[in-house]
Amino acid sequence: MDSSASRFQPMNMDMQQMSEQSFFELIRDAAQWHLAALLLLPPSASRKCEIQSLLREIQDPALFRIAENWCSDPTTEEYFRIVYPGGQVSLRAVSYLPLVSPGEMLATLEELYDRMGYRNSTEEPPDHLAVLADFYAFLSLRAAYMVANQRQNEFLSFIHLRDDLAVHYLLPVLSSLVEKLQNHQTSSLRATVEWMRDVLHPSACHNLSPPSQVSD
C-alpha cells in the first residue's frame, strides 16, 4: 500500500471500517466538487438556491466561506466582466491545452461522458471548467457506489479515471487560470479556482486505495 493512502487505512481498522471511511470521503468530495462547479457558472436565483441547499453538506471551511460570500453577493455583471466573451478570461479547456485540437478534445470528452453515463445539465460546452469539475464530482460519486457494493475493480477504474481527469485537464487549466485571475483578488471565481487547484496538487492524486481484500 502506498503511504499516501495511510490515512484511509489505519492498521487497526477492519475491512468494513475502511470501506466506510473511503465511502464517506468520496461522498464528501462529490458534494464539494459539485458545489465548486456551480460557483463557476453564471449567477442566477435558482443557482443560489441550489448552492444554499448544498452548504449543509460542505465540510471544507474554505469552500464553505467562498460559497457563503457568493450567496451574499451573486453579481452577474461582475461574472461577465471577468469571463469571456464579455471579459478576458476563458473557462474552457480548449483555451489552455493548445496541443490538442478543439474538435478532438470536445469529441473525446463527449464520448467519455456518454460512456460513463454522465449528463451535462448546463448550457456550457463539454470542456467548460464547470462541466469538468462536475464530472469529477460524478466520478467520486460512482466510486463511492462501488465501495458501498464492494466492487474493487470498478472502484479502481473510477479513481484512476478521476485522477487522469485531474492531471490532463483540470490541473493545467486551473494553473493557467490562477495567473489570469490575479487582478481579481476579491472575486469568488478566483477563490473557487484557487481552492480547486490547491485540492488537486499532485500529491492529492491517488489518495484513495481500495479497502483490503474486497472482491468484485
N, C-alpha and C positions, 0 to 999 in steps of 0.2 A: 504494500500500500504506500502511495507517495505521501510525504509529510504534509502537503497542503490539505489533505483530507482528514488530518487527525482530529480537528475539532468536530467533525461529523461522526467519528467512530472511536470514542474513548475505549480503552481496553476493558473497562468494567461494564460496558453496555452489552446487552444481549441483542440478538438479531432484530427482535420486534422493536426495541428502543431505537436502534439505528435506523430502521425503516421509518419510524415515526418522526425522528429528527430530520432526516432528509426530506420527507414529505412536507413538513411544515416550513422548512427553509425554502423549498420550491414554491409553495403557495404564497409565501411572503414575497419572493422575487416576482412572481406573476402579477400580484397586486401592484407592487411598486413600479414595475415597468409599464403596466397598462396606464397607471396614473401619469408617468413621465410622458408617454405617448400623447395623452390628452393635453398635457401642458404645451406640447409643440404645435398644436393645431390652433386655428383662428378662434378667438374667444366668442362665446355665444351663451345665451341664457341656459339652454339645455346642457351645454358642456359644463357650465358652472355647477348645475345640479348634480351631474354625474361625478364631477370631481369632489364635491362636498360629501356625496354618499360614500366615496372610496376612502375618505380620510380616516374613518374609524378602523380601517384595516392596515394603515400605514404605521410601521414601527420605526422607520428611519427618521430621526428628528430633523435632519437637514432637508429631506424631501418634503416632510410634513410642513415645515416653515415655508418652503418655496410655494407649495400649493395653497397654503393659507394666504400668503401675500398675493398670489394670483387671484384668488377669490375676492380679496378685498378691493382689487382694482383691475378687473379684466378688460384692459383697454384695447379695443380692436384697432384704433388708429395707431397706437404705438407698435402693435404687431406688424402692421403693413408698412410702417415707416422703416422697419428693420428688414423684413422678409421680402425677397424677390417675388413678383415683379415690381411691387411698389418701392421696395427697399433694395439694398445692395447685397443682402445675404441670401444665398440659396440653401434650402434644406433638403436638396435632392442629392443622392449619392453620385449621380452621373456628373455632377459639377466637381467632384473631388477625386474621382477614380478615372483619370484620363486614359489609362492603358486598356480599359475595357470600353468597347463601343456602346453607346447608349442603347441601341436596339438589342444588342446581345445581352446586356445587363437586365433590361426590362423583361426580355423573354425568359431568361434564366430564373428571375425572381417569380414571375407569374407561374412558371412551371413548378417551381418549388412550393409556392403557396398552394397550388392546386393539388399537388401530390400529398402534402401534409394535411389537407383539409382546412386550411386557413382561409378565412374570408375577410378581405379588406372592406371594412364597413365605412370608410371615409371616402371623400371625393378626391383624395390625393393619389398620385401615381405610385406604383409598387416600390419605387426606390426612395420615396419620401422618408425622411428620418422618423417621423411619427409612425409610419407603417412598419418600418424595420424594428422600431422599439416595441411595437405592439406584437409583432411576430415573435420577438424574443420572449415576451410575456406568455404568448401562446405555447411556445416550446417548453417553457418552465412548467406550465400547467399540464401539458401532456406528459412530461417526465414525472411529475407528481402522481399522475394517474397510474403510470407504470410501476412506481414504487409501491403504491397502495395495493396493486394487484400482483406484486412480487414477480414482475416480468423484467428480469435483469437485462436481457439483450436489448429490448426496446428502450428501457431506461437509458442505457449507454448510447444508443443511437440518437436519442433526442438531446442528450447532454453534449455529445460531440457536434451535432448539428448546430446547437446553440453557441458553442464555442467558435465554430467556423464562422457563423454569422457575426460574432463579435470581432474576430480577428480580421476578416476580409472586408467587412462592410462598416460596422459601427465604429470601431476604433479609428480608422483612417478619417472618416467623416467628422467624428467628434473632435479629433485633434486639430483639424483644419478650422473647424467652426469656432473653437475657443479663441483662436487668434483673430478671426474675423469679427468676433463679438467683443473684443477687448475695449471698445469705446462705449459699450452699453453696460456699465457696471451695475446699474440698478434693475436691469431687465430680468424678469422671471425666465425668459427664454434662455438668456446666458446662464443663469443659475441652474436651470434644468440640464443644459448641455454639459456644464461642468460636473454636475452630480453624476450623470451617466458616464462621462469619461473616467471619473475617479473610481466608480464602481467596477469599471471594466479594465482597470490596469492589468497588464499581462499576468501578474500572479493571481488575479481573480479567476482566470480561466481554469477549467478542470478542477474546480474546488469542491466538486461533489463526487463521491465514489459510491458505487452500488453497495447496498447492505451485503455483508458477507454471507455466502452460501445460499443466496436467494436463487431459486431455479425459475426457469421460464414457466 
